[in-house]
Amino acid sequence: MQTLVIILFILAIVSFAIQLQLFRNSRLHWSWLVIVALFVYFMHHLAIEQSYKAFRATLTDTGVMMDFTVLQVIEAIGGLLVSIYMIRDHYREPVKKFFRYTVYLPGLIIFPALFYLESILFLQVHGVDFRLIAFSVAIFAMILIWLIGLGFKTLIPEFDLRLEMKFIVHLIQLTGGIILSVLMLRLPVNTAVQELSLLPLLVLLTVIVCGIISGVFWYQIRMKRLKN
């Protein structure tokens, strides 16, 4: 379960970075990056109090994990809807005005993800001023998210393809949230899932491969239609 949660945290950071690069307002883009940096810095007082035992207790706390799962599923579904809106808006199709504002809400799962990563870092470092580490991590997190988004924008300059990549990432998040809910609810398939600890990772990798292949084929078909 811990591996799946970490994968969901990584996906949250990636989807957040992709979403920021889709902003048309650069001020809002950098405002979110500053918010991330401030969050990392001011949460270091709580981060230094964490331990591996505390993380294990959290992972076994059904109430906390179910709340996280619900939030993960809601964010993934919301990301899918926003992706569809942006794709339709890009091709000048009619969309509801409500979604114009949701575009600037890149996600919430990134904050527990950053808190977890910051806490793990503090567990590895000793004999250094915690405020200095927190400041360094805050700047690093802001730059890292900016670089991830810039990397996607550089590798995939086509706006519509970046939207499709965003859609795929949210689809993987939704799949991961469903798997996590199965683990938490202890459904009949729970035993098999626990025995195969690599199953969540294999499912996510399968979805990634299928999504990329489908996106490539759909893009080629659409390009042929435009040429004709």
ZIDACOR-V934777 format. One record per residue. N is the residue number from 1. PHI is phi in degrees with one decimal (NA if undefined). Layout:
n:N phi:PHI
n:N phi:PHI
//
This chain:
n:1 phi:NA
n:2 phi:-61.0
n:3 phi:-62.0
n:4 phi:-65.0
n:5 phi:-62.8
n:6 phi:-63.3
n:7 phi:-61.2
n:8 phi:-64.9
n:9 phi:-63.7
n:10 phi:-62.7
n:11 phi:-63.0
n:12 phi:-63.7
n:13 phi:-66.1
n:14 phi:-64.7
n:15 phi:-64.3
n:16 phi:-61.8
n:17 phi:-64.2
n:18 phi:-63.0
n:19 phi:-62.3
n:20 phi:-61.8
n:21 phi:-71.3
n:22 phi:-90.6
n:23 phi:-64.8
n:24 phi:-88.9
n:25 phi:-104.9
n:26 phi:-67.2
n:27 phi:-65.2
n:28 phi:-65.7
n:29 phi:-56.5
n:30 phi:-72.0
n:31 phi:-63.6
n:32 phi:-66.1
n:33 phi:-65.2
n:34 phi:-66.2
n:35 phi:-60.1
n:36 phi:-61.2
n:37 phi:-63.4
n:38 phi:-64.4
n:39 phi:-61.0
n:40 phi:-60.3
n:41 phi:-68.5
n:42 phi:-77.3
n:43 phi:-93.3
n:44 phi:-69.3
n:45 phi:-64.4
n:46 phi:-80.5
n:47 phi:-64.5
n:48 phi:-72.7
n:49 phi:-90.1
n:50 phi:-81.2
n:51 phi:-148.9
n:52 phi:-61.7
n:53 phi:-64.2
n:54 phi:-65.6
n:55 phi:-65.4
n:56 phi:-64.1
n:57 phi:-64.5
n:58 phi:-65.1
n:59 phi:-66.2
n:60 phi:-95.0
n:61 phi:-83.4
n:62 phi:-60.9
n:63 phi:-61.8
n:64 phi:-64.5
n:65 phi:-68.8
n:66 phi:-68.8
n:67 phi:-61.3
n:68 phi:-63.8
n:69 phi:-63.7
n:70 phi:-61.1
n:71 phi:-62.3
n:72 phi:-62.9
n:73 phi:-65.7
n:74 phi:-62.3
n:75 phi:-65.3
n:76 phi:-64.7
n:77 phi:-64.9
n:78 phi:-61.2
n:79 phi:-63.8
n:80 phi:-63.9
n:81 phi:-64.8
n:82 phi:-64.6
n:83 phi:-61.6
n:84 phi:-63.1
n:85 phi:-59.6
n:86 phi:-65.9
n:87 phi:-65.1
n:88 phi:-65.1
n:89 phi:-67.1
n:90 phi:-62.8
n:91 phi:-96.0
n:92 phi:58.0
n:93 phi:-94.4
n:94 phi:-66.1
n:95 phi:-138.5
n:96 phi:-76.7
n:97 phi:-64.9
n:98 phi:-55.8
n:99 phi:-71.7
n:100 phi:-63.4
n:101 phi:-89.5
n:102 phi:-68.7
n:103 phi:-58.3
n:104 phi:-89.8
n:105 phi:-114.9
n:106 phi:-74.2
n:107 phi:139.9
n:108 phi:-119.5
n:109 phi:-61.8
n:110 phi:-60.7
n:111 phi:-71.1
n:112 phi:-63.7
n:113 phi:-63.8
n:114 phi:-66.5
n:115 phi:-63.7
n:116 phi:-63.3
n:117 phi:-64.0
n:118 phi:-64.9
n:119 phi:-64.0
n:120 phi:-62.0
n:121 phi:-63.3
n:122 phi:-63.9
n:123 phi:-70.6
n:124 phi:-94.2
n:125 phi:-109.0
n:126 phi:-136.7
n:127 phi:75.1
n:128 phi:-125.1
n:129 phi:-59.4
n:130 phi:-66.2
n:131 phi:-67.8
n:132 phi:-66.2
n:133 phi:-63.7
n:134 phi:-61.2
n:135 phi:-63.9
n:136 phi:-64.8
n:137 phi:-66.2
n:138 phi:-61.7
n:139 phi:-65.3
n:140 phi:-62.5
n:141 phi:-61.9
n:142 phi:-63.2
n:143 phi:-68.3
n:144 phi:-61.7
n:145 phi:-63.3
n:146 phi:-63.6
n:147 phi:-67.9
n:148 phi:-61.3
n:149 phi:-63.0
n:150 phi:-64.5
n:151 phi:-62.1
n:152 phi:-64.3
n:153 phi:-66.9
n:154 phi:-74.3
n:155 phi:-73.6
n:156 phi:-126.3
n:157 phi:-67.4
n:158 phi:-70.8
n:159 phi:-61.5
n:160 phi:-67.6
n:161 phi:-68.8
n:162 phi:-65.9
n:163 phi:-64.7
n:164 phi:-65.9
n:165 phi:-63.9
n:166 phi:-61.3
n:167 phi:-60.7
n:168 phi:-64.0
n:169 phi:-61.1
n:170 phi:-67.3
n:171 phi:-64.8
n:172 phi:-66.5
n:173 phi:-60.1
n:174 phi:-63.1
n:175 phi:-61.3
n:176 phi:-62.6
n:177 phi:-63.9
n:178 phi:-66.5
n:179 phi:-61.3
n:180 phi:-63.9
n:181 phi:-66.1
n:182 phi:-63.6
n:183 phi:-64.3
n:184 phi:-73.0
n:185 phi:-80.1
n:186 phi:54.4
n:187 phi:-72.5
n:188 phi:-52.8
n:189 phi:-82.7
n:190 phi:-61.8
n:191 phi:-61.8
n:192 phi:-64.4
n:193 phi:-66.7
n:194 phi:-69.2
n:195 phi:-69.7
n:196 phi:-105.2
n:197 phi:-65.9
n:198 phi:-87.6
n:199 phi:-58.3
n:200 phi:-57.7
n:201 phi:-64.9
n:202 phi:-64.9
n:203 phi:-63.0
n:204 phi:-64.0
n:205 phi:-64.9
n:206 phi:-63.8
n:207 phi:-63.9
n:208 phi:-60.5
n:209 phi:-62.4
n:210 phi:-64.0
n:211 phi:-65.3
n:212 phi:-64.6
n:213 phi:-61.6
n:214 phi:-63.3
n:215 phi:-63.2
n:216 phi:-63.7
n:217 phi:-64.6
n:218 phi:-64.8
n:219 phi:-64.8
n:220 phi:-64.4
n:221 phi:-64.3
n:222 phi:-67.2
n:223 phi:-64.2
n:224 phi:-65.4
n:225 phi:-64.8
n:226 phi:-66.3
n:227 phi:-66.7
n:228 phi:-76.4
//
